[in-house]
């Protein structure tokens, strides 16, 4: 038989997640077969979004304990290495406030960003993520502050792998770097 209105809205939640249309694209994108035109922004806010919020409250896909699974290992790292840490940017518009703009502007990306740090298992499963941090913050500082403030507990024997930005994080192994060979009075030091 025909789908009920709630079933249609439930389907549109997934369509929105996968296509993420702009508001002006709703009429052409957020529709189902047989509809001449998709839903309006008002219908999205009053009917589809509440279903998405209820769905988000019951779906839990990030489990800190997954890092301890028996099959979470890599042949080049000992079993004590449970996660890999790294940060990624989320691009945002340049704020009108000059102070906030300076705090978000990251020269590495040449744009204003928030940063989020992830802990990922060797099986590529996200087991932890930080809150949004300013674009100018050091990745290691974000991880240290966020892991200290979060309710997760790391065992004393646990180690993480990460890049050099995380050298301030306890029990974190970073790649070996060749020592800098400088010059002193024209001679190599």
C-alpha positions in Angstrom: 0.0 0.0 0.0 0.8 3.6 0.1 3.3 5.0 2.7 2.0 7.1 5.5 3.1 10.7 5.9 5.4 9.7 8.8 7.1 7.0 6.7 7.6 9.6 3.9 9.2 12.0 6.4 11.4 9.2 7.8 12.6 8.5 4.2 13.3 12.2 3.7 15.5 12.2 6.8 17.9 9.8 5.1 17.6 11.6 1.8 18.5 14.9 3.5 21.5 13.2 5.3 22.9 11.8 2.0 22.2 14.8 -0.3 22.3 17.7 2.2 20.5 20.1 -0.1 20.4 23.8 0.4 17.0 25.3 1.4 16.4 26.6 -2.2 16.9 23.0 -3.4 14.3 21.4 -1.1 11.4 21.5 -3.7 13.5 19.5 -6.2 15.4 17.3 -3.9 13.3 16.4 -0.8 10.5 14.6 -2.6 9.4 11.0 -3.2 8.1 9.3 -6.3 4.6 10.6 -7.2 5.1 14.0 -5.7 5.1 16.9 -8.1 7.2 19.1 -5.8 9.2 18.4 -2.7 8.6 19.7 0.8 9.0 23.3 2.0 11.5 24.5 4.5 8.6 24.9 7.0 7.6 21.2 6.5 11.2 20.2 6.9 11.5 22.1 10.3 8.2 21.0 11.7 7.9 17.4 10.4 11.2 16.0 9.1 13.7 17.5 11.6 11.9 16.2 14.7 12.1 12.7 13.3 15.8 13.2 12.7 16.3 14.4 16.3 14.4 11.4 17.7 16.4 9.1 15.5 19.7 10.7 16.6 18.8 10.2 20.3 18.5 6.4 19.9 21.3 5.6 17.4 24.6 5.2 19.1 27.4 4.3 16.7 30.5 5.6 18.6 31.6 3.2 21.3 34.8 4.0 23.2 35.2 0.4 24.3 35.6 -0.8 20.6 39.2 0.2 20.8 39.8 -2.8 23.1 38.3 -5.4 20.7 40.5 -8.5 20.1 40.8 -7.8 16.4 41.8 -4.1 16.8 45.5 -4.3 16.0 47.9 -3.7 13.2 50.9 -5.9 12.2 53.4 -3.0 12.6 52.2 -1.9 16.0 52.0 -3.7 19.3 48.6 -4.6 20.8 49.0 -1.7 23.3 48.3 0.8 20.4 44.5 1.1 20.4 43.8 4.3 18.5 45.1 6.7 15.9 44.5 10.4 16.6 44.1 13.2 14.1 42.3 16.4 13.5 40.3 17.7 10.6 38.9 21.2 9.7 35.3 22.2 9.3 35.2 25.2 7.0 33.1 28.2 8.2 32.3 31.6 6.7 34.5 34.4 7.7 32.9 36.0 10.8 32.1 39.7 10.9 33.8 40.0 14.3 37.6 40.6 13.6 38.7 38.8 16.8 36.7 35.7 16.1 37.9 35.8 12.5 41.6 35.8 13.7 40.9 32.9 16.1 39.3 30.8 13.4 41.7 31.6 10.5 44.1 28.7 9.9 46.9 29.5 7.5 47.5 25.8 6.8 44.0 25.7 5.2 43.9 29.3 4.1 40.4 29.7 5.5 38.4 30.1 8.8 37.8 26.7 10.3 36.8 24.9 13.5 38.9 21.8 14.3 37.7 18.4 15.5 40.0 15.7 16.8 39.1 12.0 16.2 40.3 8.8 17.8 40.0 6.0 15.3 40.7 2.3 15.7 42.9 0.3 13.4 39.6 -1.0 11.9 38.8 2.6 10.9 36.0 3.0 13.4 35.5 6.3 15.2 35.6 5.7 18.9 35.9 9.3 20.2 35.6 12.9 18.9 36.3 16.3 20.4 34.1 19.3 20.5 34.6 22.1 18.1 37.9 24.0 18.7 39.2 27.2 17.3 41.1 26.9 14.0 44.3 28.4 15.5 44.5 25.8 18.3 47.3 23.2 18.2 46.0 19.7 17.5 47.9 18.3 20.4 46.5 20.9 22.8 43.0 20.1 21.6 43.5 16.4 22.3 45.1 16.9 25.7 42.3 19.3 26.9 39.4 17.3 25.4 40.6 13.8 26.6 41.1 15.2 30.1 37.6 16.8 30.1 35.8 13.8 28.5 34.3 10.9 30.5 36.5 8.3 28.7 39.2 6.5 30.5 42.4 5.2 29.0 44.4 2.4 30.6 48.0 3.2 31.7 49.3 0.7 29.2 47.3 2.1 26.3 49.1 4.1 23.5 47.9 6.0 20.5 49.6 6.8 17.2 49.5 10.3 15.8 51.5 12.9 13.9 54.1 15.2 15.5 51.5 17.8 16.6 50.4 15.4 19.4 53.9 15.1 21.0 52.4 16.7 24.2 49.9 14.0 24.7 50.9 11.3 27.2 51.2 7.7 25.8 51.2 8.9 22.2 53.8 7.7 19.7 54.7 10.1 16.9 56.8 9.4 13.9 60.6 9.6 14.3 62.0 12.7 12.8 65.5 13.2 11.6 67.3 15.7 13.9 67.8 19.1 12.4 71.3 19.6 11.1 72.1 23.2 11.3 75.3 25.2 10.8 77.4 27.0 13.3 80.2 29.3 12.0 79.7 27.8 8.6 80.2 24.2 9.7 77.5 21.5 10.0 76.5 20.9 13.6 
